[in-house]
Each structure stands twice: as C-alpha cells, then as structure tokens.
C-alpha cells in the first residue's frame, strides 16, 4: 500500500476505528460492572484482563491478578492438573 492509497483509506478506517472503540468501551463497561467474575487468559495461561468481580472472588485486586499464571489460583491438589 502506498502513501496515496493510505491517505485515501483514512476516512474509511477512521470510521471503522471509531465503531471499534465504541464497541470495546461498551463491552468493557459490561464486564467491569458485571456481578460475575470474568478473566481473560492468554496462550501461556497468564491473566491478561480481569474484572473487579473476579478479583473480589479471589480476594485480590485486579492489578494483583494481571500477569499471573492460572495455576497460581488453584489449591495444591489441583495444581498438578
């Protein structure tokens, strides 16, 4: 893609990016205010995002959950799985 093509696509991409941001904001609001716990785990089984309800269930802050291994939250018997 050359510079002229990139400039031509900016209005199209800009509108799409605004819709994407609105959608992300909407979903983030739902997750952050839900009574149910949600967390997103990556391929390395690390917590990438968690909502306040999940943090409360685990008795920790959201910041304390981020980056930790999923196994950190299992008791001794379940860690071997």
Helices and strands as residue ranges (DSSP letters): H 3-33, E 39-41, E 47-50, H 52-58, H 62-65, G 70-73, H 76-79
